[in-house]
Amino acid sequence: MPTRVIDESCYIGGTFRAASGDGIDVFNPCNEDVLATVASATAAEVAAATAAANQARRDWARLPSMVRGRYLRQMADLVEAHKDDLSRCLVQEVGKPASQASGEVDAAANFLRYNAEWDRRLEGEVLPGEVAGEVINLLRAPIGVVAAICPWNGPLAVLCRKLGPALITGNTVVAKPSEISPLATVELFRLIDQHLDLPPGVINLVTGAGATGAALAIDEGVSMVSFTGHRDTGKAIMAAAVPRLTRVALELGGKAPAIVWRDADLDLAVSAIATARHRNSGQVCTSAERVFVHEDVFEPFVKGYVGAVEALRVGDPFGSADMGPLASAAQFDKSAAAVTAAVDEGARVITGGGRPPGAGFARGYWFQPTVLQDVQPGMRVMREETFGPITPVMPVSSIEQALEFANDSRYGLSAYVFSRDYQAVMTAVEDLEFGEIYVNRTLGESRHAHHAGFRESGIGGEDGKWGLLRYTQIKTVYHRFSW
């Protein structure tokens, strides 16, 4: 069948328009067929989008927050009403199993609903003045135009994770999805255009690859860049923000350690880590990327974990599979290179290791769930984010050693601890240098909590009160009522 060509992939000032840059092919990761060709926005189209957002921002900010909250609720209703279509887009372009794609659509709607709840809870402060007849107000003001640059692994959920707090606090938005998975985002904007009377310019969309994102990050009409993606791209965005002191919120991935202590419930640990490692084929920033197991329970843990991994069903994401393909050729090559480098450095593959056997996996970006043993902390597979279904497992002899190895990383997003020993758990919680710690459970953040990393995992944070307040600035007003 002919390739679908999406020329009008930019949504600017309430109207879809054609992008004038080169077309980018969007591939089906199951078989490498081209799903669609999406045109790239040029710097001129980016400038038009930021200009539309700036034109709309004052009127949007002047609306009562309850009105903005009503729009967010309507947007959430729209996402839920078209769940099947949006889920299908995610399965096709990312390769995640249908159940996980459905879960992502639910998460997108929940991000919008949670932030809508702040419509009556946005608060400032009232302070006494230092002189008679004066009072001081601290008001929460919007920042302006937010550039929301989103990743390929969870395009719809992350988009709404940014749209919700940005819009409820009075900002307008220019969104850019990844060129690997733009289809669900384009579809959502089409639904909003067809079914909502959102004021023109409040949300805008530009599609394209790195050049489009770079043009958006340096555009003078942008007041804040909220980016989720690779560490090096985040650093480039931060450097681009320096000349104008543009605000940034950067979520840049992780290398999450999982510590399994000698008294852990091994069945729980095996199940939770297997899920945390293989959700979306391991392409989640909070995935358990390295596992440290107390030497007393190392062998039974490894036996149970290998059994759980080998039981995972890899196959058609529209069927009953637990794991689909990786999202792109680049991700496949990265995972294959990680295994090769680990073996070259002395690691041993105890299950998996590459493309699954069989004619059904000959095309596409399929990669087996893989477990590595005989690893050392200095190996690249223990230090660099693999973002694929590869689990290196290593024994440790003490909690101090486990924590030393866990903290020896440039990343600091998420960590896992499995133990019944309260002292061991609290020692780990106190000493782990990570922004998010899961104790005796698998991955998955709550909307009202806080998602943020330490070190090179990012700056700022998302979700909850503190994530929402990142999209505001404080305006101080001195009221003199007696003179």
TIRO-265534 format. One record per residue (C-alpha): residue in one letter; x, y, z. Coordinates in nm, 2 decimals, padded with zeros to 4 digits. Each point is the difference from the previous one (the first is absolute). Example, Ala and Ser with C-alpha at 12.3 -4.5 7.8 and 13.67 -1.06 7.14 Angstrom:
// residues 2
A_01.23_-00.45_00.78
S_00.14_00.34_-00.07
//
This chain:
// residues 483
M_00.00_00.00_00.00
P_00.13_00.36_-00.07
T_00.17_00.18_00.28
R_-00.22_00.25_00.19
V_00.14_00.35_-00.05
I_-00.07_00.25_00.27
D_00.08_00.34_-00.14
E_-00.22_00.21_00.24
S_00.17_-00.11_00.32
C_00.05_00.34_00.15
Y_-00.28_00.15_00.21
I_00.05_00.38_00.03
G_-00.24_00.25_00.14
G_-00.29_-00.24_-00.01
T_00.05_-00.12_-00.36
F_00.18_-00.30_-00.15
R_00.25_00.10_-00.27
A_00.27_-00.17_-00.21
A_00.35_-00.01_00.12
S_00.25_00.10_-00.27
G_00.30_-00.21_00.11
D_00.10_-00.35_-00.11
G_-00.22_-00.29_00.06
I_00.10_-00.25_00.27
D_-00.11_-00.37_-00.02
V_-00.17_-00.15_00.30
F_00.07_-00.37_00.02
N_-00.20_-00.30_00.13
P_00.26_-00.15_00.24
C_-00.16_-00.35_-00.04
N_00.09_-00.03_-00.37
E_00.19_00.32_-00.11
D_-00.28_00.11_-00.23
V_-00.06_00.37_-00.04
L_-00.32_00.10_00.19
A_00.00_00.36_-00.11
T_00.21_00.28_-00.12
V_-00.02_00.32_00.21
A_00.13_00.33_-00.11
S_00.25_00.19_00.21
A_-00.06_00.35_00.12
T_00.26_00.26_-00.09
A_00.13_00.28_00.22
A_-00.26_00.23_-00.17
E_-00.29_-00.23_00.11
V_00.14_-00.03_00.35
A_00.01_00.38_00.02
A_-00.36_00.02_-00.12
A_-00.10_-00.25_00.27
T_00.17_00.19_00.28
A_-00.15_00.33_-00.14
A_-00.35_-00.15_00.02
A_00.07_-00.13_00.35
N_00.12_00.35_00.11
Q_-00.31_00.16_-00.16
A_-00.23_-00.23_00.20
R_00.18_-00.01_00.33
R_-00.13_00.32_00.16
D_-00.37_-00.07_-00.06
W_00.06_-00.36_00.11
A_00.17_00.11_00.32
R_-00.29_00.24_00.07
L_-00.26_-00.27_-00.01
P_-00.11_-00.13_00.34
S_00.20_-00.31_00.09
M_-00.34_-00.18_00.03
V_-00.06_00.06_-00.37
R_00.35_-00.13_-00.09
G_-00.08_-00.30_00.22
R_-00.32_-00.06_-00.19
Y_00.20_-00.01_-00.33
L_00.24_-00.26_00.15
R_-00.29_-00.22_00.11
Q_-00.15_00.02_-00.35
M_00.33_-00.10_-00.14
A_00.02_-00.30_00.23
D_-00.35_-00.10_-00.10
L_00.11_00.02_-00.36
V_00.30_-00.22_00.06
E_-00.21_-00.26_00.18
A_-00.27_00.01_-00.27
H_00.26_-00.08_-00.27
K_00.20_-00.24_00.20
D_00.00_-00.28_-00.26
D_00.12_00.22_-00.28
L_00.27_00.16_00.21
S_00.11_-00.34_00.13
R_00.02_-00.14_-00.35
C_00.23_00.29_-00.10
L_00.23_-00.08_00.29
V_00.02_-00.37_-00.07
Q_00.08_00.07_-00.37
E_00.27_00.27_00.05
V_00.16_-00.11_00.33
G_-00.06_-00.37_-00.01
K_-00.12_-00.03_00.36
P_-00.26_-00.26_00.08
A_-00.36_00.10_-00.04
S_-00.06_-00.02_00.38
Q_00.29_00.23_00.07
A_-00.11_00.24_-00.27
S_-00.34_00.01_00.15
G_00.16_00.07_00.34
E_00.19_00.29_-00.16
V_-00.32_00.15_-00.13
D_-00.15_-00.03_00.35
A_00.30_00.17_00.15
A_-00.03_00.28_-00.25
A_-00.36_00.06_00.10
N_00.10_-00.02_00.37
F_00.27_00.26_-00.04
L_-00.25_00.24_-00.14
R_-00.26_-00.07_00.27
Y_00.24_00.02_00.29
N_00.13_00.34_-00.11
A_-00.36_00.12_-00.07
E_-00.06_-00.05_00.37
W_00.24_00.28_00.07
D_-00.25_00.25_-00.14
R_-00.12_00.09_00.35
R_00.33_-00.07_00.18
L_00.25_00.23_-00.16
E_00.12_00.21_00.30
G_00.22_00.29_00.07
E_00.09_00.15_00.34
V_-00.10_00.31_00.19
L_00.28_00.15_00.22
P_-00.01_00.29_00.25
G_00.17_00.32_-00.12
E_00.30_00.15_00.18
V_-00.18_00.33_00.03
A_-00.34_00.10_00.12
G_-00.27_-00.01_-00.26
E_00.16_-00.25_-00.23
V_-00.05_-00.37_-00.09
I_00.21_-00.22_-00.23
N_-00.15_-00.25_-00.25
L_00.20_-00.28_-00.16
L_-00.18_-00.10_-00.31
R_00.06_-00.31_-00.22
A_00.04_00.13_-00.36
P_00.04_-00.20_-00.32
I_00.34_00.00_-00.17
G_-00.13_00.05_-00.35
V_00.05_-00.23_-00.30
V_00.11_-00.35_00.09
A_00.18_-00.22_-00.26
A_-00.10_-00.36_00.08
I_00.26_-00.23_-00.17
C_-00.12_-00.36_00.04
P_00.17_-00.34_-00.03
W_-00.08_-00.29_-00.22
N_-00.06_-00.27_00.27
G_-00.31_00.15_00.16
P_-00.10_00.28_-00.24
L_-00.36_00.05_00.11
A_00.04_-00.04_00.38
V_00.30_00.23_00.01
L_-00.17_00.26_-00.22
C_-00.30_00.02_00.24
R_00.24_-00.01_00.30
K_00.13_00.33_-00.14
L_-00.32_00.15_-00.14
G_-00.19_-00.04_00.33
P_00.21_00.21_00.24
A_00.10_00.25_-00.28
L_-00.36_00.08_-00.10
I_-00.16_00.00_00.35
T_00.25_00.26_00.12
G_-00.07_00.23_-00.29
N_00.28_-00.08_-00.25
T_-00.04_-00.08_-00.37
V_00.19_-00.28_-00.17
V_00.18_-00.10_-00.31
A_00.05_-00.38_-00.01
K_00.25_-00.20_-00.20
P_-00.03_-00.38_00.00
S_00.29_-00.23_-00.09
E_00.03_-00.07_-00.37
I_00.00_-00.37_00.08
S_-00.35_00.01_00.14
P_-00.20_00.31_-00.09
L_-00.32_-00.16_-00.12
A_-00.19_-00.03_00.33
T_00.08_00.37_00.08
V_-00.12_00.12_-00.34
E_-00.32_-00.21_00.05
L_-00.06_00.16_00.34
F_00.04_00.35_-00.15
R_-00.25_-00.09_-00.27
L_-00.25_-00.12_00.25
I_00.04_00.32_00.21
D_-00.04_00.21_-00.32
Q_-00.32_-00.18_-00.09
H_-00.17_-00.03_00.33
L_00.12_00.28_00.24
D_-00.04_00.38_-00.03
L_00.34_00.06_00.15
P_00.11_00.36_-00.08
P_00.24_00.01_-00.30
G_00.37_00.00_00.09
V_-00.04_-00.15_00.35
I_00.15_-00.32_-00.12
N_00.21_-00.04_-00.32
L_00.19_-00.28_-00.16
V_00.31_-00.03_-00.21
T_00.14_-00.33_-00.14
G_00.35_-00.08_-00.10
A_00.33_-00.14_00.12
G_00.29_00.16_00.19
A_00.02_00.31_-00.21
T_-00.36_00.09_00.08
G_00.05_-00.06_00.37
A_00.32_00.21_-00.01
A_-00.19_00.29_-00.17
L_-00.27_-00.02_00.26
A_00.25_00.00_00.29
I_00.17_00.32_-00.12
D_-00.31_00.19_-00.12
E_-00.03_00.33_00.17
G_-00.37_-00.05_00.05
V_00.06_-00.29_00.24
S_00.01_00.07_00.37
M_00.05_-00.36_00.12
V_00.12_-00.33_-00.15
S_-00.14_-00.31_00.16
F_00.19_-00.30_-00.15
T_-00.01_-00.37_00.05
G_00.27_-00.21_-00.18
H_00.36_-00.08_-00.03
R_00.26_00.15_00.23
D_00.21_00.15_-00.28
T_-00.29_00.17_-00.16
G_-00.10_00.14_00.34
K_00.34_00.15_00.04
A_-00.02_00.16_-00.34
I_-00.33_00.15_00.09
M_00.14_00.13_00.32
A_00.29_00.16_-00.18
A_-00.24_00.15_-00.26
A_-00.20_00.15_00.29
V_00.29_00.19_00.15
P_00.01_00.31_-00.22
R_-00.35_00.10_00.09
L_-00.02_-00.18_00.33
T_-00.30_-00.20_-00.12
R_-00.13_-00.22_00.27
V_00.04_-00.37_-00.05
A_-00.15_-00.32_00.15
L_00.20_-00.30_-00.11
E_-00.08_-00.37_00.06
L_00.30_-00.19_-00.14
G_-00.03_-00.37_00.07
G_00.16_-00.23_00.25
K_00.20_-00.31_00.09
A_-00.22_-00.13_00.28
P_00.15_-00.24_00.24
A_-00.20_-00.27_00.17
I_00.13_-00.13_00.34
V_-00.13_-00.35_00.10
W_00.08_-00.06_00.37
R_00.05_-00.34_00.16
D_-00.34_00.01_00.17
A_-00.19_00.12_-00.30
D_-00.32_-00.17_-00.12
L_00.17_-00.15_-00.31
D_-00.32_-00.07_-00.19
L_-00.10_00.36_00.04
A_00.35_00.13_-00.09
V_00.01_-00.23_-00.31
S_-00.34_00.11_-00.12
A_00.04_00.37_00.07
I_00.35_00.02_-00.16
A_-00.11_-00.20_-00.31
T_-00.28_00.25_-00.05
A_00.22_00.30_00.08
R_00.26_-00.12_-00.25
H_-00.23_-00.11_-00.29
R_-00.28_00.26_00.00
N_-00.01_00.15_-00.35
S_00.29_-00.24_-00.09
G_00.22_00.17_00.26
Q_-00.04_00.34_-00.16
V_-00.11_00.18_00.32
C_00.22_00.25_00.18
T_-00.09_-00.16_00.34
S_00.08_-00.35_-00.12
A_00.21_-00.22_00.24
E_00.32_00.01_-00.20
R_00.24_-00.19_00.24
V_-00.07_-00.24_00.28
F_00.21_-00.05_00.32
V_-00.10_-00.31_00.19
H_00.13_-00.11_00.34
E_00.23_-00.29_-00.05
D_-00.20_-00.23_00.24
V_-00.30_00.01_-00.24
F_00.18_00.07_-00.33
E_-00.04_-00.35_-00.15
P_-00.37_-00.04_00.08
F_-00.08_00.35_-00.11
V_00.18_-00.05_-00.34
K_-00.17_-00.33_-00.05
G_-00.34_00.15_00.06
Y_00.07_00.32_-00.20
V_00.13_-00.20_-00.30
G_-00.32_-00.21_00.02
A_-00.22_00.31_00.00
V_00.19_00.16_-00.28
E_-00.02_-00.31_-00.22
A_-00.37_-00.02_00.07
L_-00.06_00.35_-00.15
R_-00.20_-00.02_-00.33
V_00.18_00.19_-00.27
G_-00.22_00.06_-00.31
D_-00.28_00.19_-00.17
P_-00.07_00.30_00.22
F_-00.36_-00.01_-00.12
G_-00.03_-00.35_00.15
S_00.07_-00.13_00.35
A_00.37_00.07_00.00
D_00.18_00.13_00.31
M_00.27_00.16_-00.21
G_00.00_00.14_-00.35
P_00.30_00.12_-00.21
L_00.23_00.28_00.08
A_-00.12_00.33_-00.14
S_00.27_00.07_-00.26
A_00.31_-00.14_-00.18
A_00.21_00.23_00.21
Q_-00.14_-00.16_00.32
F_00.06_-00.35_-00.14
D_00.36_00.08_-00.09
K_00.06_00.16_00.34
S_-00.13_-00.31_00.19
A_00.21_-00.24_-00.23
A_00.31_00.21_00.06
A_-00.06_00.00_00.37
V_00.00_-00.38_00.01
T_00.30_-00.03_-00.22
A_00.20_00.25_00.21
A_-00.10_-00.18_00.32
V_00.11_-00.34_-00.13
D_00.33_00.15_-00.12
E_00.05_00.14_00.35
G_-00.05_-00.34_00.16
A_-00.38_-00.02_00.06
R_-00.19_-00.32_-00.07
V_-00.34_-00.02_-00.18
I_-00.22_-00.25_00.19
T_-00.31_00.06_-00.20
G_-00.09_00.20_-00.31
G_00.27_00.21_-00.16
G_-00.14_00.11_-00.34
R_-00.28_-00.04_-00.26
P_-00.25_-00.27_00.08
P_00.02_-00.31_-00.23
G_-00.27_-00.06_-00.26
A_-00.12_00.15_-00.32
G_-00.25_00.22_00.17
F_00.28_00.20_00.16
A_00.22_00.03_-00.31
R_-00.12_00.36_-00.07
G_-00.06_00.26_00.26
Y_00.18_00.11_00.31
W_-00.06_-00.31_00.22
F_00.24_-00.07_00.28
Q_-00.01_-00.29_00.26
P_-00.03_00.07_00.37
T_00.36_-00.04_00.11
V_00.17_-00.08_00.33
L_00.37_00.05_00.06
Q_00.21_-00.14_00.28
D_00.37_00.04_00.10
V_-00.03_00.37_-00.04
Q_00.21_00.26_00.18
P_-00.09_00.36_00.11
G_00.24_00.16_-00.25
M_-00.15_-00.17_-00.31
R_-00.18_00.22_-00.25
V_-00.32_-00.21_00.04
M_00.01_00.10_00.37
R_00.06_00.37_-00.06
E_-00.16_00.11_-00.33
E_-00.38_00.00_-00.05
T_-00.09_-00.29_-00.23
F_-00.37_00.08_-00.03
G_-00.06_-00.36_-00.11
P_-00.10_-00.34_00.15
I_00.34_-00.08_00.14
T_00.05_-00.08_00.37
P_00.35_-00.02_00.15
V_-00.01_-00.18_00.34
M_00.28_00.01_00.26
P_00.05_-00.14_00.35
V_00.08_00.23_00.30
S_00.12_-00.09_00.35
S_-00.12_00.30_00.20
I_-00.25_00.29_-00.01
E_00.29_00.24_-00.01
Q_00.14_-00.17_-00.31
A_-00.34_00.00_-00.17
L_-00.05_00.37_00.07
E_00.35_00.08_-00.12
F_-00.06_-00.18_-00.33
A_-00.35_00.15_-00.04
N_00.11_00.36_00.05
D_00.30_-00.04_-00.23
S_-00.18_00.14_-00.30
R_-00.04_00.33_-00.18
Y_-00.38_-00.05_00.02
G_-00.23_00.03_00.30
L_-00.36_-00.04_-00.10
S_-00.14_-00.32_00.15
A_00.11_-00.28_00.22
Y_-00.16_-00.32_00.14
V_00.04_-00.17_00.34
F_-00.14_-00.34_00.10
S_00.02_-00.10_00.36
R_-00.20_-00.08_00.31
D_00.27_00.15_00.22
Y_-00.11_00.35_00.11
Q_00.36_00.10_00.08
A_00.13_-00.11_-00.34
V_-00.29_00.18_-00.17
M_00.05_00.33_00.18
T_00.37_-00.01_-00.03
A_-00.05_-00.04_-00.38
V_-00.26_00.27_-00.01
E_00.23_00.24_00.19
D_00.31_-00.07_-00.21
L_-00.12_-00.06_-00.35
E_00.06_00.31_-00.21
F_-00.31_-00.03_-00.21
G_-00.30_00.21_-00.03
E_-00.25_-00.28_00.00
I_00.02_-00.33_00.20
Y_-00.23_-00.29_-00.03
V_-00.01_-00.23_00.30
N_-00.13_-00.35_-00.05
R_-00.19_00.09_-00.31
T_00.04_00.04_-00.38
L_00.02_00.32_-00.20
G_-00.28_00.26_-00.04
E_-00.03_00.35_00.13
S_-00.31_00.16_00.15
R_-00.13_00.32_-00.15
H_-00.01_00.18_00.33
A_00.35_-00.09_00.11
H_00.32_00.14_-00.15
H_00.21_-00.14_-00.29
A_00.36_00.14_-00.01
G_00.35_-00.11_-00.03
F_00.33_00.08_00.16
R_00.33_00.06_-00.18
E_-00.01_-00.04_-00.38
S_-00.36_-00.14_00.01
G_-00.12_00.36_-00.02
I_-00.10_00.33_00.15
G_-00.33_00.09_00.14
G_-00.27_-00.27_00.02
E_-00.35_-00.09_-00.10
D_-00.33_-00.11_00.16
G_-00.18_00.11_00.31
K_00.02_00.34_00.16
W_00.37_00.06_-00.05
G_-00.01_-00.10_-00.36
L_-00.30_00.23_-00.07
L_00.17_00.29_00.18
R_00.30_-00.03_-00.24
Y_-00.23_00.16_-00.26
T_-00.05_00.31_00.21
Q_00.20_00.30_00.12
I_-00.06_00.21_00.30
K_-00.13_00.36_-00.04
T_00.04_00.21_00.32
V_-00.25_00.29_00.05
Y_00.04_00.26_00.27
H_-00.34_00.14_00.08
R_00.01_00.34_00.18
F_-00.35_00.08_00.12
S_00.07_00.28_00.25
W_00.23_00.30_-00.05
//
